[in-house]
């Protein structure tokens, strides 16, 4: 009787080792999820670095004139007197 219970327990543990949530069958799924997360982290890191650079260019004590001009034109619709606005149909 003890041998049967021990054998059942051993088979149950072996089943979990193969088909459980952290078993061999879930290994490839976990590896692909890890690769997807690494790619997401790389993209977010690149975006963060670009934003950090843009914030550095907007430092109030030493703002980049080109970026400041671009933002003013985009946000406020400001233009210089010697500029001409050309509107395109369909846009």
Jmol script that loads the backbone (N, CA, C; Angstrom):
load data "model"
ATOM      1  N   UNK A   1       0.824  -1.190   0.000  1.00  0.00           N
ATOM      2  CA  UNK A   1       0.000   0.000   0.000  1.00  0.00           C
ATOM      3  C   UNK A   1       0.878   1.269   0.000  1.00  0.00           C
ATOM      4  N   UNK A   2       1.927   1.248   0.826  1.00  0.00           N
ATOM      5  CA  UNK A   2       2.819   2.405   0.881  1.00  0.00           C
ATOM      6  C   UNK A   2       3.534   2.613  -0.441  1.00  0.00           C
ATOM      7  N   UNK A   3       3.860   1.535  -1.101  1.00  0.00           N
ATOM      8  CA  UNK A   3       4.540   1.641  -2.389  1.00  0.00           C
ATOM      9  C   UNK A   3       3.622   2.269  -3.440  1.00  0.00           C
ATOM     10  N   UNK A   4       2.366   1.920  -3.401  1.00  0.00           N
ATOM     11  CA  UNK A   4       1.405   2.466  -4.375  1.00  0.00           C
ATOM     12  C   UNK A   4       1.237   3.973  -4.147  1.00  0.00           C
ATOM     13  N   UNK A   5       1.128   4.386  -2.877  1.00  0.00           N
ATOM     14  CA  UNK A   5       0.989   5.812  -2.551  1.00  0.00           C
ATOM     15  C   UNK A   5       2.258   6.557  -2.950  1.00  0.00           C
ATOM     16  N   UNK A   6       3.415   5.984  -2.693  1.00  0.00           N
ATOM     17  CA  UNK A   6       4.675   6.618  -3.053  1.00  0.00           C
ATOM     18  C   UNK A   6       4.811   6.716  -4.573  1.00  0.00           C
ATOM     19  N   UNK A   7       4.403   5.671  -5.290  1.00  0.00           N
ATOM     20  CA  UNK A   7       4.455   5.676  -6.749  1.00  0.00           C
ATOM     21  C   UNK A   7       3.508   6.741  -7.319  1.00  0.00           C
ATOM     22  N   UNK A   8       2.311   6.854  -6.761  1.00  0.00           N
ATOM     23  CA  UNK A   8       1.354   7.872  -7.210  1.00  0.00           C
ATOM     24  C   UNK A   8       1.898   9.276  -6.950  1.00  0.00           C
ATOM     25  N   UNK A   9       2.497   9.474  -5.801  1.00  0.00           N
ATOM     26  CA  UNK A   9       3.073  10.776  -5.483  1.00  0.00           C
ATOM     27  C   UNK A   9       4.214  11.090  -6.442  1.00  0.00           C
ATOM     28  N   UNK A  10       5.051  10.115  -6.744  1.00  0.00           N
ATOM     29  CA  UNK A  10       6.162  10.312  -7.675  1.00  0.00           C
ATOM     30  C   UNK A  10       5.655  10.616  -9.081  1.00  0.00           C
ATOM     31  N   UNK A  11       4.617   9.912  -9.516  1.00  0.00           N
ATOM     32  CA  UNK A  11       4.045  10.168 -10.838  1.00  0.00           C
ATOM     33  C   UNK A  11       3.399  11.556 -10.896  1.00  0.00           C
ATOM     34  N   UNK A  12       2.770  11.965  -9.814  1.00  0.00           N
ATOM     35  CA  UNK A  12       2.165  13.286  -9.753  1.00  0.00           C
ATOM     36  C   UNK A  12       3.243  14.375  -9.853  1.00  0.00           C
ATOM     37  N   UNK A  13       4.333  14.210  -9.122  1.00  0.00           N
ATOM     38  CA  UNK A  13       5.439  15.170  -9.197  1.00  0.00           C
ATOM     39  C   UNK A  13       6.065  15.198 -10.594  1.00  0.00           C
ATOM     40  N   UNK A  14       6.198  14.040 -11.210  1.00  0.00           N
ATOM     41  CA  UNK A  14       6.745  13.971 -12.569  1.00  0.00           C
ATOM     42  C   UNK A  14       5.811  14.665 -13.552  1.00  0.00           C
ATOM     43  N   UNK A  15       4.492  14.489 -13.358  1.00  0.00           N
ATOM     44  CA  UNK A  15       3.516  15.162 -14.217  1.00  0.00           C
ATOM     45  C   UNK A  15       3.616  16.674 -14.106  1.00  0.00           C
ATOM     46  N   UNK A  16       3.763  17.176 -12.871  1.00  0.00           N
ATOM     47  CA  UNK A  16       3.921  18.621 -12.681  1.00  0.00           C
ATOM     48  C   UNK A  16       5.239  19.121 -13.275  1.00  0.00           C
ATOM     49  N   UNK A  17       6.277  18.301 -13.222  1.00  0.00           N
ATOM     50  CA  UNK A  17       7.570  18.705 -13.781  1.00  0.00           C
ATOM     51  C   UNK A  17       7.496  18.840 -15.299  1.00  0.00           C
ATOM     52  N   UNK A  18       6.632  18.066 -15.930  1.00  0.00           N
ATOM     53  CA  UNK A  18       6.506  18.117 -17.384  1.00  0.00           C
ATOM     54  C   UNK A  18       5.422  19.095 -17.816  1.00  0.00           C
ATOM     55  N   UNK A  19       4.237  19.012 -17.219  1.00  0.00           N
ATOM     56  CA  UNK A  19       3.086  19.774 -17.706  1.00  0.00           C
ATOM     57  C   UNK A  19       2.629  20.876 -16.762  1.00  0.00           C
ATOM     58  N   UNK A  20       3.325  21.141 -15.708  1.00  0.00           N
ATOM     59  CA  UNK A  20       2.912  22.167 -14.756  1.00  0.00           C
ATOM     60  C   UNK A  20       3.181  23.578 -15.267  1.00  0.00           C
ATOM     61  N   UNK A  21       2.791  24.582 -14.485  1.00  0.00           N
ATOM     62  CA  UNK A  21       2.962  25.967 -14.929  1.00  0.00           C
ATOM     63  C   UNK A  21       4.427  26.379 -15.117  1.00  0.00           C
ATOM     64  N   UNK A  22       5.338  25.701 -14.468  1.00  0.00           N
ATOM     65  CA  UNK A  22       6.766  25.970 -14.658  1.00  0.00           C
ATOM     66  C   UNK A  22       7.483  24.739 -15.212  1.00  0.00           C
ATOM     67  N   UNK A  23       6.734  23.862 -15.836  1.00  0.00           N
ATOM     68  CA  UNK A  23       7.293  22.617 -16.353  1.00  0.00           C
ATOM     69  C   UNK A  23       7.952  22.771 -17.705  1.00  0.00           C
ATOM     70  N   UNK A  24       8.349  21.642 -18.255  1.00  0.00           N
ATOM     71  CA  UNK A  24       9.066  21.638 -19.531  1.00  0.00           C
ATOM     72  C   UNK A  24       8.207  22.138 -20.685  1.00  0.00           C
ATOM     73  N   UNK A  25       6.896  21.852 -20.677  1.00  0.00           N
ATOM     74  CA  UNK A  25       6.032  22.288 -21.762  1.00  0.00           C
ATOM     75  C   UNK A  25       5.820  23.807 -21.753  1.00  0.00           C
ATOM     76  N   UNK A  26       5.887  24.427 -20.597  1.00  0.00           N
ATOM     77  CA  UNK A  26       5.710  25.874 -20.493  1.00  0.00           C
ATOM     78  C   UNK A  26       7.020  26.621 -20.731  1.00  0.00           C
ATOM     79  N   UNK A  27       8.105  25.925 -20.848  1.00  0.00           N
ATOM     80  CA  UNK A  27       9.423  26.551 -20.979  1.00  0.00           C
ATOM     81  C   UNK A  27       9.515  27.418 -22.240  1.00  0.00           C
ATOM     82  N   UNK A  28       9.082  26.907 -23.382  1.00  0.00           N
ATOM     83  CA  UNK A  28       9.188  27.680 -24.626  1.00  0.00           C
ATOM     84  C   UNK A  28       8.257  28.895 -24.593  1.00  0.00           C
ATOM     85  N   UNK A  29       7.085  28.744 -23.995  1.00  0.00           N
ATOM     86  CA  UNK A  29       6.163  29.878 -23.874  1.00  0.00           C
ATOM     87  C   UNK A  29       6.773  30.966 -22.996  1.00  0.00           C
ATOM     88  N   UNK A  30       7.391  30.571 -21.909  1.00  0.00           N
ATOM     89  CA  UNK A  30       8.038  31.543 -21.027  1.00  0.00           C
ATOM     90  C   UNK A  30       9.227  32.212 -21.714  1.00  0.00           C
ATOM     91  N   UNK A  31       9.965  31.459 -22.505  1.00  0.00           N
ATOM     92  CA  UNK A  31      11.115  32.016 -23.222  1.00  0.00           C
ATOM     93  C   UNK A  31      10.658  33.030 -24.271  1.00  0.00           C
ATOM     94  N   UNK A  32       9.581  32.741 -24.988  1.00  0.00           N
ATOM     95  CA  UNK A  32       9.091  33.693 -25.992  1.00  0.00           C
ATOM     96  C   UNK A  32       8.516  34.935 -25.321  1.00  0.00           C
ATOM     97  N   UNK A  33       7.857  34.774 -24.176  1.00  0.00           N
ATOM     98  CA  UNK A  33       7.354  35.932 -23.433  1.00  0.00           C
ATOM     99  C   UNK A  33       8.516  36.795 -22.940  1.00  0.00           C
ATOM    100  N   UNK A  34       9.595  36.163 -22.528  1.00  0.00           N
ATOM    101  CA  UNK A  34      10.778  36.900 -22.091  1.00  0.00           C
ATOM    102  C   UNK A  34      11.392  37.687 -23.246  1.00  0.00           C
ATOM    103  N   UNK A  35      11.469  37.083 -24.424  1.00  0.00           N
ATOM    104  CA  UNK A  35      12.007  37.781 -25.594  1.00  0.00           C
ATOM    105  C   UNK A  35      11.132  38.980 -25.966  1.00  0.00           C
ATOM    106  N   UNK A  36       9.810  38.801 -25.875  1.00  0.00           N
ATOM    107  CA  UNK A  36       8.901  39.912 -26.185  1.00  0.00           C
ATOM    108  C   UNK A  36       9.083  41.054 -25.189  1.00  0.00           C
ATOM    109  N   UNK A  37       9.252  40.724 -23.922  1.00  0.00           N
ATOM    110  CA  UNK A  37       9.452  41.760 -22.895  1.00  0.00           C
ATOM    111  C   UNK A  37      10.783  42.482 -23.090  1.00  0.00           C
ATOM    112  N   UNK A  38      11.823  41.737 -23.492  1.00  0.00           N
ATOM    113  CA  UNK A  38      13.123  42.370 -23.741  1.00  0.00           C
ATOM    114  C   UNK A  38      13.030  43.343 -24.908  1.00  0.00           C
ATOM    115  N   UNK A  39      12.299  42.971 -25.959  1.00  0.00           N
ATOM    116  CA  UNK A  39      12.125  43.864 -27.104  1.00  0.00           C
ATOM    117  C   UNK A  39      11.332  45.103 -26.691  1.00  0.00           C
ATOM    118  N   UNK A  40      10.315  44.916 -25.869  1.00  0.00           N
ATOM    119  CA  UNK A  40       9.520  46.052 -25.384  1.00  0.00           C
ATOM    120  C   UNK A  40      10.374  46.986 -24.529  1.00  0.00           C
ATOM    121  N   UNK A  41      11.206  46.415 -23.684  1.00  0.00           N
ATOM    122  CA  UNK A  41      12.096  47.225 -22.840  1.00  0.00           C
ATOM    123  C   UNK A  41      13.076  48.007 -23.705  1.00  0.00           C
ATOM    124  N   UNK A  42      13.616  47.387 -24.753  1.00  0.00           N
ATOM    125  CA  UNK A  42      14.549  48.074 -25.641  1.00  0.00           C
ATOM    126  C   UNK A  42      13.869  49.250 -26.338  1.00  0.00           C
ATOM    127  N   UNK A  43      12.632  49.055 -26.807  1.00  0.00           N
ATOM    128  CA  UNK A  43      11.904  50.137 -27.477  1.00  0.00           C
ATOM    129  C   UNK A  43      11.600  51.266 -26.506  1.00  0.00           C
ATOM    130  N   UNK A  44      11.180  50.918 -25.302  1.00  0.00           N
ATOM    131  CA  UNK A  44      10.874  51.943 -24.308  1.00  0.00           C
ATOM    132  C   UNK A  44      12.127  52.688 -23.854  1.00  0.00           C
ATOM    133  N   UNK A  45      13.238  51.992 -23.779  1.00  0.00           N
ATOM    134  CA  UNK A  45      14.496  52.638 -23.414  1.00  0.00           C
ATOM    135  C   UNK A  45      14.914  53.640 -24.480  1.00  0.00           C
ATOM    136  N   UNK A  46      14.755  53.262 -25.749  1.00  0.00           N
ATOM    137  CA  UNK A  46      15.076  54.176 -26.849  1.00  0.00           C
ATOM    138  C   UNK A  46      14.175  55.406 -26.803  1.00  0.00           C
ATOM    139  N   UNK A  47      12.895  55.196 -26.560  1.00  0.00           N
ATOM    140  CA  UNK A  47      11.955  56.320 -26.477  1.00  0.00           C
ATOM    141  C   UNK A  47      12.289  57.220 -25.284  1.00  0.00           C
ATOM    142  N   UNK A  48      12.630  56.613 -24.150  1.00  0.00           N
ATOM    143  CA  UNK A  48      12.992  57.386 -22.963  1.00  0.00           C
ATOM    144  C   UNK A  48      14.227  58.240 -23.228  1.00  0.00           C
ATOM    145  N   UNK A  49      15.221  57.668 -23.900  1.00  0.00           N
ATOM    146  CA  UNK A  49      16.440  58.416 -24.201  1.00  0.00           C
ATOM    147  C   UNK A  49      16.154  59.586 -25.139  1.00  0.00           C
ATOM    148  N   UNK A  50      15.266  59.370 -26.124  1.00  0.00           N
ATOM    149  CA  UNK A  50      14.900  60.459 -27.032  1.00  0.00           C
ATOM    150  C   UNK A  50      14.188  61.573 -26.273  1.00  0.00           C
ATOM    151  N   UNK A  51      13.285  61.201 -25.371  1.00  0.00           N
ATOM    152  CA  UNK A  51      12.587  62.207 -24.568  1.00  0.00           C
ATOM    153  C   UNK A  51      13.541  62.929 -23.625  1.00  0.00           C
ATOM    154  N   UNK A  52      14.475  62.199 -23.063  1.00  0.00           N
ATOM    155  CA  UNK A  52      15.468  62.816 -22.174  1.00  0.00           C
ATOM    156  C   UNK A  52      16.308  63.840 -22.947  1.00  0.00           C
ATOM    157  N   UNK A  53      16.679  63.504 -24.185  1.00  0.00           N
ATOM    158  CA  UNK A  53      17.433  64.433 -25.023  1.00  0.00           C
ATOM    159  C   UNK A  53      16.603  65.678 -25.327  1.00  0.00           C
ATOM    160  N   UNK A  54      15.342  65.493 -25.642  1.00  0.00           N
ATOM    161  CA  UNK A  54      14.459  66.625 -25.954  1.00  0.00           C
ATOM    162  C   UNK A  54      14.277  67.530 -24.736  1.00  0.00           C
ATOM    163  N   UNK A  55      14.137  66.918 -23.548  1.00  0.00           N
ATOM    164  CA  UNK A  55      14.025  67.709 -22.321  1.00  0.00           C
ATOM    165  C   UNK A  55      15.305  68.498 -22.081  1.00  0.00           C
ATOM    166  N   UNK A  56      16.427  67.882 -22.348  1.00  0.00           N
ATOM    167  CA  UNK A  56      17.702  68.587 -22.182  1.00  0.00           C
ATOM    168  C   UNK A  56      17.822  69.779 -23.120  1.00  0.00           C
ATOM    169  N   UNK A  57      17.268  69.635 -24.328  1.00  0.00           N
ATOM    170  CA  UNK A  57      17.311  70.737 -25.284  1.00  0.00           C
ATOM    171  C   UNK A  57      16.370  71.878 -24.887  1.00  0.00           C
ATOM    172  N   UNK A  58      15.387  71.585 -24.053  1.00  0.00           N
ATOM    173  CA  UNK A  58      14.434  72.603 -23.615  1.00  0.00           C
ATOM    174  C   UNK A  58      14.787  73.199 -22.260  1.00  0.00           C
ATOM    175  N   UNK A  59      15.998  73.027 -21.810  1.00  0.00           N
ATOM    176  CA  UNK A  59      16.443  73.595 -20.544  1.00  0.00           C
ATOM    177  C   UNK A  59      16.239  75.106 -20.578  1.00  0.00           C
ATOM    178  N   UNK A  60      15.519  75.673 -19.608  1.00  0.00           N
ATOM    179  CA  UNK A  60      15.224  77.111 -19.631  1.00  0.00           C
ATOM    180  C   UNK A  60      16.464  77.995 -19.670  1.00  0.00           C
ATOM    181  N   UNK A  61      17.559  77.538 -19.140  1.00  0.00           N
ATOM    182  CA  UNK A  61      18.769  78.362 -19.113  1.00  0.00           C
ATOM    183  C   UNK A  61      19.562  78.297 -20.416  1.00  0.00           C
ATOM    184  N   UNK A  62      19.366  77.253 -21.186  1.00  0.00           N
ATOM    185  CA  UNK A  62      20.112  77.113 -22.439  1.00  0.00           C
ATOM    186  C   UNK A  62      19.275  76.346 -23.466  1.00  0.00           C
ATOM    187  N   UNK A  63      18.102  76.877 -23.803  1.00  0.00           N
ATOM    188  CA  UNK A  63      17.205  76.198 -24.743  1.00  0.00           C
ATOM    189  C   UNK A  63      17.777  76.237 -26.158  1.00  0.00           C
ATOM    190  N   UNK A  64      17.582  75.162 -26.886  1.00  0.00           N
ATOM    191  CA  UNK A  64      18.005  75.086 -28.275  1.00  0.00           C
ATOM    192  C   UNK A  64      17.061  75.958 -29.109  1.00  0.00           C
ATOM    193  N   UNK A  65      17.575  76.960 -29.804  1.00  0.00           N
ATOM    194  CA  UNK A  65      16.695  77.876 -30.538  1.00  0.00           C
ATOM    195  C   UNK A  65      15.878  77.192 -31.641  1.00  0.00           C
ATOM    196  N   UNK A  66      16.462  76.215 -32.312  1.00  0.00           N
ATOM    197  CA  UNK A  66      15.728  75.527 -33.372  1.00  0.00           C
ATOM    198  C   UNK A  66      14.536  74.758 -32.814  1.00  0.00           C
ATOM    199  N   UNK A  67      14.750  74.053 -31.710  1.00  0.00           N
ATOM    200  CA  UNK A  67      13.666  73.291 -31.098  1.00  0.00           C
ATOM    201  C   UNK A  67      12.609  74.226 -30.525  1.00  0.00           C
ATOM    202  N   UNK A  68      13.024  75.319 -29.899  1.00  0.00           N
ATOM    203  CA  UNK A  68      12.065  76.274 -29.356  1.00  0.00           C
ATOM    204  C   UNK A  68      11.216  76.864 -30.479  1.00  0.00           C
ATOM    205  N   UNK A  69      11.842  77.215 -31.583  1.00  0.00           N
ATOM    206  CA  UNK A  69      11.118  77.755 -32.736  1.00  0.00           C
ATOM    207  C   UNK A  69      10.130  76.730 -33.287  1.00  0.00           C
ATOM    208  N   UNK A  70      10.576  75.488 -33.390  1.00  0.00           N
ATOM    209  CA  UNK A  70       9.703  74.418 -33.887  1.00  0.00           C
ATOM    210  C   UNK A  70       8.477  74.251 -32.991  1.00  0.00           C
ATOM    211  N   UNK A  71       8.693  74.241 -31.684  1.00  0.00           N
ATOM    212  CA  UNK A  71       7.579  74.073 -30.753  1.00  0.00           C
ATOM    213  C   UNK A  71       6.611  75.251 -30.796  1.00  0.00           C
ATOM    214  N   UNK A  72       7.131  76.480 -30.881  1.00  0.00           N
ATOM    215  CA  UNK A  72       6.263  77.654 -30.955  1.00  0.00           C
ATOM    216  C   UNK A  72       5.419  77.602 -32.222  1.00  0.00           C
ATOM    217  N   UNK A  73       6.042  77.269 -33.338  1.00  0.00           N
ATOM    218  CA  UNK A  73       5.302  77.188 -34.604  1.00  0.00           C
ATOM    219  C   UNK A  73       4.235  76.094 -34.546  1.00  0.00           C
ATOM    220  N   UNK A  74       4.578  74.968 -33.971  1.00  0.00           N
ATOM    221  CA  UNK A  74       3.647  73.841 -33.916  1.00  0.00           C
ATOM    222  C   UNK A  74       2.510  74.100 -32.938  1.00  0.00           C
ATOM    223  N   UNK A  75       2.820  74.563 -31.747  1.00  0.00           N
ATOM    224  CA  UNK A  75       1.816  74.724 -30.695  1.00  0.00           C
ATOM    225  C   UNK A  75       0.948  75.970 -30.896  1.00  0.00           C
ATOM    226  N   UNK A  76       1.552  77.079 -31.323  1.00  0.00           N
ATOM    227  CA  UNK A  76       0.834  78.350 -31.394  1.00  0.00           C
ATOM    228  C   UNK A  76       0.480  78.782 -32.813  1.00  0.00           C
ATOM    229  N   UNK A  77       1.020  78.123 -33.812  1.00  0.00           N
ATOM    230  CA  UNK A  77       0.743  78.490 -35.189  1.00  0.00           C
ATOM    231  C   UNK A  77       1.371  79.819 -35.576  1.00  0.00           C
ATOM    232  N   UNK A  78       2.495  80.152 -34.975  1.00  0.00           N
ATOM    233  CA  UNK A  78       3.164  81.427 -35.225  1.00  0.00           C
ATOM    234  C   UNK A  78       4.063  81.287 -36.451  1.00  0.00           C
ATOM    235  N   UNK A  79       4.142  82.354 -37.231  1.00  0.00           N
ATOM    236  CA  UNK A  79       5.053  82.368 -38.374  1.00  0.00           C
ATOM    237  C   UNK A  79       5.657  83.757 -38.525  1.00  0.00           C
ATOM    238  N   UNK A  80       6.773  83.829 -39.245  1.00  0.00           N
ATOM    239  CA  UNK A  80       7.436  85.118 -39.470  1.00  0.00           C
ATOM    240  C   UNK A  80       6.770  85.850 -40.628  1.00  0.00           C
ATOM    241  N   UNK A  81       7.065  87.146 -40.724  1.00  0.00           N
ATOM    242  CA  UNK A  81       6.459  87.975 -41.763  1.00  0.00           C
ATOM    243  C   UNK A  81       6.903  87.575 -43.170  1.00  0.00           C
ATOM    244  N   UNK A  82       8.133  87.102 -43.307  1.00  0.00           N
ATOM    245  CA  UNK A  82       8.651  86.779 -44.632  1.00  0.00           C
ATOM    246  C   UNK A  82       8.318  85.350 -45.077  1.00  0.00           C
ATOM    247  N   UNK A  83       7.520  84.623 -44.312  1.00  0.00           N
ATOM    248  CA  UNK A  83       7.144  83.266 -44.662  1.00  0.00           C
ATOM    249  C   UNK A  83       5.796  83.259 -45.378  1.00  0.00           C
ATOM    250  N   UNK A  84       5.623  82.272 -46.249  1.00  0.00           N
ATOM    251  CA  UNK A  84       4.379  82.113 -46.999  1.00  0.00           C
ATOM    252  C   UNK A  84       3.803  80.751 -46.652  1.00  0.00           C
ATOM    253  N   UNK A  85       2.500  80.715 -46.374  1.00  0.00           N
ATOM    254  CA  UNK A  85       1.831  79.457 -46.054  1.00  0.00           C
ATOM    255  C   UNK A  85       1.177  78.917 -47.307  1.00  0.00           C
ATOM    256  N   UNK A  86       1.464  77.691 -47.644  1.00  0.00           N
ATOM    257  CA  UNK A  86       0.872  77.042 -48.815  1.00  0.00           C
ATOM    258  C   UNK A  86       0.001  75.910 -48.299  1.00  0.00           C
ATOM    259  N   UNK A  87      -1.284  75.982 -48.609  1.00  0.00           N
ATOM    260  CA  UNK A  87      -2.199  74.914 -48.173  1.00  0.00           C
ATOM    261  C   UNK A  87      -2.390  73.936 -49.321  1.00  0.00           C
ATOM    262  N   UNK A  88      -2.421  72.677 -48.975  1.00  0.00           N
ATOM    263  CA  UNK A  88      -2.605  71.618 -49.964  1.00  0.00           C
ATOM    264  C   UNK A  88      -3.992  71.026 -49.787  1.00  0.00           C
ATOM    265  N   UNK A  89      -4.690  70.815 -50.892  1.00  0.00           N
ATOM    266  CA  UNK A  89      -6.014  70.234 -50.796  1.00  0.00           C
ATOM    267  C   UNK A  89      -5.894  68.778 -50.352  1.00  0.00           C
ATOM    268  N   UNK A  90      -6.848  68.362 -49.526  1.00  0.00           N
ATOM    269  CA  UNK A  90      -6.857  66.975 -49.052  1.00  0.00           C
ATOM    270  C   UNK A  90      -6.132  66.790 -47.739  1.00  0.00           C
ATOM    271  N   UNK A  91      -5.510  67.788 -47.221  1.00  0.00           N
ATOM    272  CA  UNK A  91      -4.802  67.654 -45.940  1.00  0.00           C
ATOM    273  C   UNK A  91      -5.443  68.511 -44.898  1.00  0.00           C
TER     274      UNK A  91
END
end "model"
wireframe off; spacefill off
backbone 0.3
color backbone group
